[in-house]
């Protein structure tokens, strides 16, 4: 059996690639023939002068059947050319040639960035079995995160007028041609690009984000006329993506929430299954040795520090606790952060002169640091504002014997049983999150009891076996 995995750039750290890269390497251990294809419009943004859009072997992975599409017609976001998300003539042409050359039996799409959803139809023309694992909501939302322009949690494209305002809001200064030229300059004239980037950064005034709380539906957005051309493109994009998903053999949602959303927007029930992904950290068996000290509970955030991950709401919840609670707690925040975002969060922290030092940002960490980091905290908090489908931070925390406090959205309820191995609070509700923190401070013994009920996470090898069995079943059903 020859299997083609469409994944993310293997050099990306975080997100979907933390799944697709080890999955590919696990498949390599099997007797199956494995190909891996990704778009280089992501990490290195591989655009070159006088080179056509083409698929080439990745020289960093010699003899490992890893390929990339360079000079991709598609960027990771195509706001000014949304039609490319469903049909991308240049990319589709080279993809079809790649399929004709390699003739896989199964194609499994895990990351669609840099391609069009039309690659599903191309594969089906050659009687290839096609599976799509939906890790993020690109299929429904061009922004992928389903957070609207007011920075509120979005249920999806129920209201295409609202979607039109939202995409118009993020795309008003977006120019894909300029972005590609910038990538060309960076790749072909690196020293010049480095100098100009440094100059631009030094001249740019760094500002804090003025409003970290969700805004109300902005009056000017409602009153502004709908961009009919943009709305038509969004309607066509959604329709094409759903039709293309329905042309697959199986659509895998990584959580129940994903399946629910996909079915709501038209993906056939019989095509739609839930399969939780595996992780490499599930193999590590990190023993949590830290003893809970009821005099000071250590809450920990581990992951990318950003607005969508809700770190500002976590800080607000902590600071809004009464002083007699704050003195019994500390909040440790591990992860890469944007300086402007952190400055905005710091504005509120420094106002609390007594307990501001009880909140500490530690910055970027490497995967090898997980063991030490998780042993510095008592309980993990994952306060996402977006509908995280199945964040790796769940697997990292549970595999490190850390109970989790998380919101009632996305994939969190698939793994966290309220009161048993963690707490679920009302999504995007600072007051509800604060109550969860205070509940743990009042009942520190719960941390150890919750730890005993943490489920074993699925390993990447177990997941690989599951998938190969699924591929075999599809092929034998012919």
Phi, psi and omega in degrees: 000131177254123186245130175253120176259123171264115185228193178268167176306122184300342181271354176290137174252124181108166175064212186297328183294333176293351173254312187291324180296306179294331177296315178300315181295327177290318176301324181301335180283346182275180179274359182278156175270124188242132172243146178231127181232136177217168177262131179276016177276006183264264190296303183268350181046069190283087175242134185227150178290142173058030178234132179282163171299125182202162175255127182231162177286140178278113184292345177283349183231053184301141179062018180243011176057042177254129184231157179220151174264125180251160186051043181300138175293333182262139168264181178289337171229136184238048187304322182269359176215063185298336180298337180293339180291335181251330175216123180231098192306310182295312181296317182296324180295313181288329177294318179298319178296322179296317179296317180297325181286317189261337175047062177289157175273327183226138172239126181240110180271121175248336178218125185259352182304131178089356177235177171251158178291352178293345178298337175298311182294323179297315179298320181293332176301332182257019177059032177275137174286130186239129173238146173233126170260121182267106180265335182214168191266032175307323185297333181254331190227120179300336178278345176078333189261351182053051168237128188278181185290348172270005182064029174263153175299133182249138180277353181122184187282052174291325183240100183290338173296315179296318177301321180295315176301318184296311181291323177299323181295318183275344186254002187299331178247021185264127180222104185296327179297316178295322179297316180294322177297318178299320177295319178300313180298316180299317185282325184266333183225068190298321182293317178297316180297318180297318179295312182294322179295318178296320179295315180299319181294320181291330181274340184284133177279125180276121182241147173283158177284126189288326183229109177266342176281153177298139181267160173283165180301113192292132183302317184294331178290319180294319185281337182290135181301143177293135173281099187297322180296317179294318179299317179300320179294322178293320177298313180295320181298311181298315180300314182295317181296320178293317178300319181291322175297322179288348175274353177285167173277320179216137172246118183259121171266137183278358174204167178297327180297321178297312179302316180301314181294316182297318179293323180300325182261012167115001176285130187299137182303319183291342178270341196260119178231162175251129174217116178290139183280161175266170179216153179289327184292340178296341179275348190276334180052059179288121178274127180273113186258350182293134177267131180292127176254112186295342178288337177204104177279133180258108174271143182227135169252130180229117181150191178289126182271105183207171179301312184298333180274358169074022183298324180296324177290325176298315179298316179299318180297318179296313183291335182277355176290151174301154184303322182292344173272317181299326181288345179260013185216159174219144179243117179252127185242113182250127176148156178295139180224153171281131185302319181295319179297315181296321178300322179295319178292322181298332181306316180285325183296314186291344177288338178267088187295331184282318189242014181298331180282355177276000174242121185231129173263127183255348177080195187302146174223161178256158179307326181293345181274351187304316183301313181292320182296312184293337177275004176261353183233162180263324184210139183269147175235126181236084192269045185304142172265336177268162182280072178306124188284313177198071187296142179301335182297333174298312183293321179297316183291308182295322179290345177258014177063035177254123169296163186230138167254124185210163182279167184273047179224168174059219184271356184304313182295344176293332188246328187261120176262116186302124179084349182257306177234013180170193178229141174250128178242168181293125185304137175062018182249105183298320181297319179294321177294317178302317180297325177294317178299314182295325179297319178292319179297322178288334185229063185298336180294342179296331183300314180292322180290322176295325181300325180292340184256012179289126181287156175286130180280150180290132178279162180292328179290321176296319179295320179298318178296318177304313184290318179298321175297322179294317178299315180300318180297319178296318182289324181285345181279355182294000000 
